[in-house]
Amino acid sequence: MTPTATTRPLPRAWGAEPPAPPDLDAPLTARILIVDDDERNAYAAVEALNELGHELIVARSGEEALKRLLSEEFALILLDLHMPGMDGYETAALVRSRKRNQHTPIVFLTAIFRDEAHIFQAYSAGAVDVVFKPIDPFILKAKVQVFVDLFLKTKEVERQSAYQQWLLDEHARVKAENDRTQRALRRTEATQEAILRSLPIVFHSRSIEPPFAPLFVSDSVQAITGFPAGRFTGEAEFGTSRIHPDDLATVVERVGAAARTGHYSVEYRWLCADGQYRVLQDQGVVAPSTDGEAREIFGVILDATDRRSLEEQLAQARKMEAVGQLTGGVAHDFNNLLTVVLGNIDMLATRKEEDERRMRRIEAVRQAAERGRDLTGQLLAFSRRQRLTPVTLDVNRLIRDFAPLMRQAVGEAVTIDLDLPAEPLNTHVDSTQLETALLNLAVNARDAMPEGGRLLIATRREPGPTELGYVAIEVRDTGIGMSGEVRTRVFEPFFTTKDVGKGSGLGLSQVYGFVSQSDGEVRLESTPGEGTAFHLLLPASGGEAEAPRRDVPAAKVVGGVEKILLVEDDATVLALTLDVLTGLGYQVTTATNASEALEVLHANPAIDLLFTDVVMPGGVSGLSLARTARQLRPSLRVLLTSGFVGEDRAIDGREFPLLDKPYEAAVLATTLRKLLDRPERKPRKRASAAAE
């Protein structure tokens, strides 16, 4: 029997598990196929061979035997010559026709064909022997044992060959992996060397005892400091002598503590050869000697000057961009609401049947709306990095006045409880920033209570660094709380746990920055599942709280009869403004976008003035509409209005006049009359009159 050729394995994938070696100790077994249609003869053969201990398989026909041979390997085939259908000769020929079974020994069993011609035909068909029936168990066992032993020896040779091949492959694999590792190591070393050459990194070792004299300094120190490495190692105190005086104590303390902690990290300003200070980041670890005692420090020095400057600029740019977007969106929507509020108030105030009590209510609503308008102005000023002015205020009064807005912001599912003492608690802070901080905390608390809950706002006095102490504002919710990781990062600018688009990550950083700039403190308590409490500690003030600001009443409203095209995408603002303009006597046509407005201008040449919002949907702003309309009608009057115009610097009042939202009826009426009464309008008026 020819042993099966050993196939060299395919190259193994990098990182894959190596193949296991052949098991040389596993016992080898043989399988024998007995093909006989006579059950008695098959049984006799099985009984004769059972004691050999091999696996015996019986097939009742040549067809069944061929099916077995398609998927199974046998050491020997005992094949009956005389079978119905496919006889032994035909079966043997088909067995030999398959390459896999060409060398499988076939022993014919026969009780009829005993003559030399049939025996010769049997050998010609591929038989290696012939056994006559009735079967002699002793003879059959002897013949079978010979072929089985040959099969097992062949298998053992194949297994040994496979093991040798495995050894060769394993050796080749280990050698190839070693080569790959060596190449990767060389590439890594080359990359590291290139990186170290390109980066401003200084490697050093120094004494662990003051003055921490350098023992080694890499040559890259000259590119950073302007001094050669020998200057540092040759003069023990040279390095420390050029540290900024304000940073020297910190450096000595940090490096000196390395003997106790095993490491240090410190940033300091260092006076370079060009006379300029650069920020250096120095960090190192203590290397123990052979007897366990610390002997020197190994470390690196990085030039952190540019990094610190870029980080500060990037953080400021991101902060201002985000604040600008946030305040812009708030300003646009909030001013639309305020326009409706102030406009409706003006309309109600002009009715003669209103009694004194109703007028007081209207005045109160006006004051609230005007305060909201001031809030929008403060937000826009903050986004432009303008300075805000603090005032002395009573925290309790501010919270009581601001509570309705907070209740509206958190929704009906959250209950806001106030625990405010009767005595005034005065502090000197920016009132708008304080209201914004409270609103941010209230909105965060709402988001932490998705199923609703209770929000407590309480105030009290607490001891502080000054004699007056602190005014403490506690904002406590019953929400989901924070993990330790979130608590450590919660005040970082732009850090948020909310989904994309649900939070800017600026709310709590604004709170922290506002309180810190006001010489106060922010304290946080939070446990997962038990809610969160923020404590705002603001310096108490002994001054008297300022009274609310009162505005001068608006001038008398004057209207007109001209034709105005009003363009506004907000339905409520559109309805209100239409009401105001028609109430002033004007003839008004409306549109909700630039496309509709241009259609009106084409169809109605008698339009005297275009009054349009700047921010509109559809991709065409009010500014673009105004420019197109002016090209179509050079004498057309144009008035723009907006709560927030974004970054379009062309809207500055020089190309087209701009009326800020929220506006009052008197201001709108006065602005319209100024535009419509200009001298250059007179020819247009005569043309319109002629057309009528």
Phi, psi and omega in degrees: 000132179276125180294149179294133181294138178278125181268129178293129183294154176293155178305135183277142179296144180298126179092352180283159179292136178292151180293149179282148179285156175300143180275104182286344182266352181292134180294142177266136180233161180236150177240136183241131180258121179253118183247109182202131180281344180270116184299326182292318179294317178299318179297319180298319180294319179297316180297323182289329187258354185303320187289349176289338176085015179262164180279124183251126180243130181251131173242136186271355181201168178295323180298315180296322179296317180296322177298318178299317185290342178295327186234354184236152179251136182234145176284332186202147176240119172264112192239121177287135181283318187260100179223145178294153181075248179274113182278184185293322180299313182294319179297316180297321180297318179292323177298315182289340181287341178269132184301323183296328186252013184299328186249011176285124183298137176239124175248119180281141173246127182211146175245352187248308188273090182251351183286166185295327181297315179292323179294318178297319178297324180296314178295324179295328180285353177115006180286148175260347178194164178229132178240130183268145175269151357295145187286133172271113185305321183296314180295315181299316180297319182296314181295316181297319183299323180299312182290324179293318178300320178297319179298315182292322177296320178298317179297322179295320177298317178299318181294319177296320178296318178297322179294317177298318178296322178298319178299317179295315180296320180295320177298316179296321180296313181297319179295318180295318179295322178296320177296316179298318180297317180296318179295318178297321179296318179294321178296317179297316180297319179295319179296315179298319180296319179295319179296315181295328178288328185272337183264148178281073181242132179246125175264140182209160168227147184215163177291149180274353180256145176303143006272029177057052185298132178295134175260331178209139176220129181289157185295341182294352180295332182291326180294333182270311189262338185089359179247143179290160182299326182297335179294325181284316182282336182277335180237109189304323186257010183296314183299313182287335184291341184252008173287142180304134183306325181288342182257347188299315182299320179296318180297312180299319180295313183293312181293320179297327180287348181297329178298333181266319185268339181091355180199169175205160174206130184205146173246141180205163177267135184232132184280111184274176184295335180277006178084005180254145175277136173239150180272120180249137174255115185244125178215147183199172179230154180270127178264121180284152175277178184297331180267010175093351180274140179293138183234324180203169182247133172252134183202180178227152176236129179244144174277106184260010184297304182294322180298314181296318180296316180294321179298317180295318180294317181294317179298318180293320180295315179295319181297313183291325177296314181293318179296320179297316178295317182296309182292329178297313179296318179296317182297317183298308183290319183293321180291328173300315179297317182292328176299318177296316182297307183294322180295316179295324178297317179298320180294319180293323184291341182272354182279133187286335186278001183288136180270176185295322181296319180293325177295325177295320178297317180298320179296322179294317178296321179299317180297319179295318180294320180292327176292324174296321176297320177297322179299317178298317178298322179294320179297317179293322177296320180296321180293338178264011176064032177274154183281137178253148187259124177283155178224160175277124185220158175269114183301319181297317180295318179299316182294318179299317181291328185272347184302319180302320179294321178294320178298321178293323182290324184273342178088173185287339183287343181249129178262126178259121177250137178251132176237084187241128179291162182288328183289145177293143175239098187267143174214161183250093183217174175281117185295321181293319178296322178295317177298319178297319178298315179297321179294318177300315180295322180294317180293319177298319179296319177301315181293333178278355178235069184298334179263009182095169180168203185237133177242119181255130174240115184231151178231156178190172174265145176223152177298148179213187183291341178254172182296324181286339179077204183250152162263115185261130175245118179256129176239106188239132178242170179249036186273204189281347179077182183232149173282168179299321180296318180293320180301323182288341184243001192296333181267001179292136176300137176073001175278128180212146175260003182275163178295160179303131180089351183262348180193143182273344184079013182256346187300305184286330175293327175295318179300312182296316181296318180298313182294319180296317180293339178268015180063033179246193181223153173240128177240143186234133172235129179199138177224133179307127179085355185237010175091181185221145176226126173256135177243114177262115181255110182248140182301129178290150181239142177269358180283170180272136181296139181284149179282154177299146181284137178248131179270154178288137180302148182291156179288170181296140183277131178237130182253206181190185183239006184292169180262127185237135172262114182259123181240115182206129182275339179277119187298320183290319177295320179300313182296318181295311182297321176301317179298316181296313183294316178293326176296332177278356176102356184284154173266118192241132169245139186246156173210153183254355177204175184294323181298313178297321182296319180294324176298319179295317181296322178292322186277336186232092181287355183273002179297129181268327186212139174258119179244105189229145171288151181277311184270113182219157177284172175097356177088353179242118182279169177296329178295315178296320177300316181297319180295317179296317180296322180292327176293320178289320185229087185303332183267004182291132174283144181227133174229122177263154175215147178192151172274335178200125185256006177072219186258013181283100185284353180290338181272087181232011179089354181270317178285311176222142176294145183235128178252116183288139170274146356278143180241154179264160183301320181296319180294317178298314181298317180296317181296318180297317181295323178298320180287316186285338183266008178295146185302323185292354179279343189301318177299322179297323182293320179294322179295320180294318181297320179296322180294327181284000000 
